[in-house]
Amino acid sequence: MSGSLAGRSVLVTRPEGLAGRLAELLRAEGAEAVLLPAIEILPPRDPAALAALIDRLDEFDIAIFVSPTAASRAHAAVSARRAWPGRLRLAAIGGATARALRDLGIEGVVAPQGRGDSEALAALPEMAQVRGRRIVIFRGEGGREALREALEARGAFVAYAECYRRALPRADVGPLIGRWRNGGIDAVSVTSTEGLENLLALLGPAAAPLLRATPLFVPHPRIAEAAAGLGMGRVAVTEASDEALVAALAAFFARV
């Protein structure tokens, strides 16, 4: 086996269906991707509210997508009822979400460069003059309010289209824990604070020290701060792309 990560095993905790590309990149570098979805994606609790908003999409000027999951779930929900309005401007919270939209055949998406988050999207010139504009944010149930608050402070009308919900999955982690105890997990990738909290819950108190002793790779300082508060010993913040994560893993293991 060859590659910059030859012989390494990386625990990938993304929701089911969202880890394929990363797994391919890891395998290309000689690593094994160990998949354990730490978040289960379920339909929204109120599909009728989502459907009603989709039927009114012509009333909106801008649609924002807060994650790749929001992009895929929103596109599926909209396509089941209608076409996207031609005049609707589209924006993504970061490059990964914009790429997910492109993969769905949706072009012309505005997104911040580098590490994406609510603050970076709100800072774009396209989001500066939004007084009187009607903006719909496609997201899961719950989440941060920073983007909505920033846009409303600038005079925009903002509505949420909650197109999915997140839940703690059921998983038999016994084999994973046994492997981990025998040195079979070299690094962990987590993409949200909720995913990290769920992973700790799945492992349970007895196995939590395994996670705290393993290098953890996250795509945002906010997640790293939460990880530190949960006792994680080694946390690396990477750019949000799959390529950047693999490069960060390779650089880390080249030093150890």
Secondary structure as UniProt FT lines:
FT   TURN            4..7
FT   STRAND          9..12
FT   TURN            16..17
FT   HELIX           20..28
FT   TURN            29..30
FT   STRAND          32..35
FT   STRAND          40..42
FT   HELIX           47..55
FT   HELIX           57..59
FT   STRAND          62..65
FT   HELIX           68..79
FT   TURN            80..81
FT   TURN            86..87
FT   STRAND          89..92
FT   HELIX           95..103
FT   TURN            104..105
FT   HELIX           118..122
FT   HELIX           125..127
FT   TURN            131..132
FT   STRAND          134..140
FT   HELIX           146..153
FT   TURN            154..155
FT   STRAND          157..167
FT   HELIX           174..181
FT   TURN            182..183
FT   STRAND          187..189
FT   HELIX           193..212
FT   STRAND          216..218
FT   HELIX           221..229
FT   TURN            230..231
FT   STRAND          235..237
FT   HELIX           242..255
//
